[in-house]
Amino acid sequence: MKHPGSNPGSKPKISNMSVTLKRIGRYLLKRKGKLVLTMMMVTLSSALALAGPFLIGVAIDDYITSGDEQGLLLLLAGLALVYISYSLVTFLQNYWMAEIAQKTVYELRDDLFRHFHKLPVSFFDKRRHGELMSRVTNDIDNISSTLNSSIIQVASGLLTLTGSIVVMLYLSPLLTVVTLLIIPLMFGGMKWITSRTGPRFKEQQRHLGDLNGFIEEAISSRHIVKMFSREDEMIDEFMGKNERLREAGFLAQAYSGFIPKLMNLLNNAGFAFIALAGGILALNGQATVGTIVIFTEYARQFTRPLNDLANQYNTMLSAVAGAERVFDIMDTDEAVDGKTGSQHKLSGHVVFDHVSFSYEKGKETLSNVSFEAAIGETIALIGPTGSGKTTIMNLLARFYEPDGGAILFDGVDSRAIAGSALRGQMGFVLQDTVLFEETVLENIRYGRLDATDDEVIEAACKANAHSFIMRMPDGYASKLSQDGSGISQGQRQLLSIARAILVDPVVLILDEATSSIDTITELHIQDALALLMEGRTSFVIAHRLNTIRRADQVIRLQNGGIEAIGTYEEVVASAQ
């Protein structure tokens, strides 16, 4: 069981890092005031970090060597104040940055989730749900953790580097040159490593999304897996995907983990050079002991930001890889909606005017389909699997748009009517009933959120669902599981009918509403459907003859076209 995008050989790269960082920056700048305060604290903490070693050097040269105890005590008090202030300022910058980061990713996640609901249905048909979930959770969490740490560390590192160089040049240009000799080696090593970690981090995120998608699919189809005894095959495929994630993660972390080791090696080499050069200068009277101590501490502060910047660069690569996956979704075009809003009231007159449609180019699903439904009529669609029945329902609800021809509601092209306004006046009873992990009351109320409890109960009574609901442990307050386990398929359908009754729709769509239902339950459902369909324009897909006998028109589809249309007797007679 292979899935698209599971090829372990492909190694995607970050397409445009600067553009992605700018887009993240636009979210950050919405909290400009707090960000400015944070940067002020970062600047102050960097200055305090530089002041500590400088005061230690002054203490050695001016007070310890001269034996000035009073001056030394005053300087030590000042040094203690510096370190206490540094701790306080560091706390404030981290606290404010955490607040900024969390608000930023909150808004980013909110924008992404909102965009999900504006995308066409076709977008979700081509992508695995677990992989999309990975973008909302894992990728955005990756951005969150990076914002919490990277911005402060990068800004602090750059300020510390700049301040260290300025002070070192002031104290001893020669020792400064010795300290800076190590930088080309550091940047050369960093460039070699980071050029390999970027693709690895994006590959890791892709394999993580693929694994999440597979797990979601495996859990949702667990009954089918057990029915066909495919546990071993599922485990083998999981192990393959898990192994590819392990390999990608290992290579990404191994390369990035090599950076601190390289930096420590070069850092120690730098200390050795400073100690050697400083000792020679001290013997020649060109440097004091305090100056050498200051340089030793500044060399540590000088290389630590370089080390931090290198590590943060790898962390940023991982976050940018995740951000690109998030923005890739947000850049997907929204579903084209009509200009006519909720003020457009349907009467129920529907015309299919030479409609053609294909899910994939070159594979036409509907071809030149035309028919008319008068107000209040019931149209039954019959035909073999793949003939286009469900596609007609999807086009009616504007889940997809026709490639050719037009669908007219009261003479208005459906593409000119806002999808939400159109579907808000439709009722749906589908073969697969979707229930939420909520109470029975709230599951029915989902049809109209402003409905009162009495209106919900009235709808349930009309749908013949009241009696079985009252037999449940908590009645209407009984909580259902997401897959509806604990109640039968027929009971789920009755809840779906109650939900549709609550909407009070103008146009009704019934897609195999009585399939997989026992005869007794079907009688209850047929009574509920008859009440629901009364006075409404209804489109019905059904295989059972008693469902379509009372239809005003029966349309028999074959290979995406209309083979016969007329009354039940006419269509049945033409098939003989």
Steps between C-alpha positions, in 0.01 A plus 500: 500500500708789371398864520601809305789686647654199670801479274802504728733605224369854457676771698305827498675826565383821659380697199531860621618559855497881486138516381387257770683695772338824380157342524568382855635849572169656396326297769761604758473870414133499601642503854750771421488679838574189706764395247678836537500462879642149464777622271582776751537234769719292265724802439524571871575136587774490234655817644488356853655173378790701355537713812565202731835379353615860451445576872688181595800616297485845662489334843817303425700789355383789722416344836632147551855569380511826701335350810217757509244305704244780531498566127479125434195466727324787322577349162379157614173661618467656156575164340227332709253770391593436137432125526175549696381752241603259224283225651199731533533638147544149357183386675301792358624446144419129512157562657400760240637296213302196610186713499579635152577153364184342637276778369673478161454125459145530638419742219688290243317183602169689502563636147595154375191336650274773362660456157431126516128579506527726196672241281309303238404140575729388217800617704427247776430225247865509393663513844511268795331638809774392741760685294287816513461457876879485526523849350254643753672334796863390449609766251348790694635366831842496334457867409387575856804343667733680257342842560526448875877456487650598167410869475648583839809286451568635151457863607700447819772316309541776243509773767748305712725439201496867404559621856779247560688609188471870591629449857777261390622746236508769768707285738741333255469501119769230474320255732178582317654391170616175664145438629343572161727254317273217605185652335569391136538140619174523692301641209653251258393211721157647558440551128595142420269361770197727452496442125421137586262548793238716320383230256520239777272697734241551226519133410450416867185715515367342180555146629338598832190625317493181290523284813223698674280457194559125499426470874176697461398275210595182689297597807192611304502178294583265787184290448582438133858410591377238745234369261759418238773405751738760365662585835841370394495697173401818683776448756755440221398820321506693826850371572614612154362852547631517855844390379505773233408757767773362727760524223399855405491607867832332575680668211348842583585475869842341440610779266362775725643332811847513350499880513544537880786250493673690221445829679639365828810373320560837334412678824770312690746568220415869529569496876838342433592770247389779738692351793815466288478848346390661830788341689753631247349849516495495882869402512577793270290737709246553221204353691391467860373190679156659523495559125584134435222391740252734324601360161466145623147570622412700186633222283254270677221753453616553145489133399188415700277729286656349188416156635148613591449661159609180328262291710216745454558501126429128493196548722380777269547273198270246661243770585519654152444155349186469714390858424529438126268201536252718691517788251469250215149424629420867564606588144260248351217681323175515689180361354349747253185630662206685353417864546139448609495463876253374758225727363447260209198288593447175313158390384610151391499526119819331378631458145803303379590661167741285295728440799835325456752427773821306561699438819813449292581652164426262216268281712150643465261397779191685371441581136235744375243426773173697482181473705258724693349468847187704567427642845412220741584218260691187597774395258637146540842416357576138421777324317803280556797597716708769329216624281510852654218499761708629794680742270167667419437538874846650551441750220159597641664583835783689326766271643632508144437727203389372158758506221232574243137608501325648803288407801219750550307566820190707421670604177822614676831325428612319816848651457350844560358394838724481808558135590410556865174674401413215265582215739330687785168436323575135430458190711728197472440141603796296383593135504787559743360691794751731668459533876707708740632410842218695662157441649208378290340844547803685362544253213148574380537874572799505263242544223402840644711628786244756620228236545348465847492170689126471431556547126768229504271257682215581259729422203602172662133407549424569132800285404372207711818527709349616830412156635847345459665819633293483817610138549862613514656538851486880506246561227582807294798568729660166406843556352582332169838385377641647180435187294156448651588172667237396749204575273395323181538619143125557481502708818782710362294560186200607709719756678619622159138537385413690820794732428366561147144560628636764737656688205157520331667489155363610164704241308563154644781260402470133599798285406435128565322599822348154554790279395626240748180537706279213617140487380338605829732799545451591135127542561571756772750676274260498204229663713746762621626565147146532364432772758833667426450498121147639512483828305874504433700448184681174568778312327523135597760235430365156582527140389181374663194533277257599775715810561456632147147383408351828620756719320367753250794430270742209483830555322705197405868585451755298309868590446446861603204565272120475524382169357131546583279756673131491591265352753589184690288286269648659186861456608448142619319415176785645289750278681312182407 
